[in-house]
Amino acid sequence: MLKIAVYGKGGIGKSTISSNLSVALSERGYKVMQIGCDPKADSTIQLHQGHTVTSILDIIRARGDKAGLDELVTEGSGGVLCAEAGGPTPGMGCAGRGIITAFEALEERNAFDVVIYDVLGDVVCGGFAMPIREGYADKVFIVTSGENMAIYAAANIAAAVKSFEARGYASLGGILLNRRGVKREQEKVEELAEDMETEIIGFLDYSPLVGEAEELGKTVMEAYPDSDMAGQYRKMADAVLAACGEEEVKKAYA
């Protein structure tokens, strides 16, 4: 089983990357589940033709323990299984609680096979640390650009992951560079990788196809499967597999 968590600054492209990686991994024979860990419940929107799905927390509020797996999980593009943790009523409660409840509900129903957790922003505490500290994720990948705030967030996340790793939890799999065309971008992110004792394992160039696909409510993998950009997502998926280790990859294909 491959258990992957994707972190990064808000707005850096985590959900877009996660969704395209999910489809790319599905192409390679994996049965993939993507779990959105954001109260907005919009991680999987590109896998559902631009439509949001009802969050697990909302379903459990309405149905309680009677909710079945077919209610909590939907199938999106490329056969990717999708779930959204959701969050509390605005102004009430902790958003991280939605993540905890969602994970517990899915685990009880044996929903996990290959899973990508798309985790809110640069918060690595409380419920948002759940993918790392409770054994739900084995590898953490950090999305960043060369923008200063993105690098600052990535450094904080990497430091937190390293701390968890030292205690026997999930380890840092590497950095995913989502290029924004800023000055010294490659150099700055390489410096970050060196400081964090990791490496850039994949990169994405800026492409208008990403925005065009989003307007269609689709991933690039679905809307433009033969494009250079889709090829970059496939290469990134292969890099993620390699970073997870040969043994894990063999198990996932078995």
Disulfide bonds with the S-S distance in Angstrom:
none
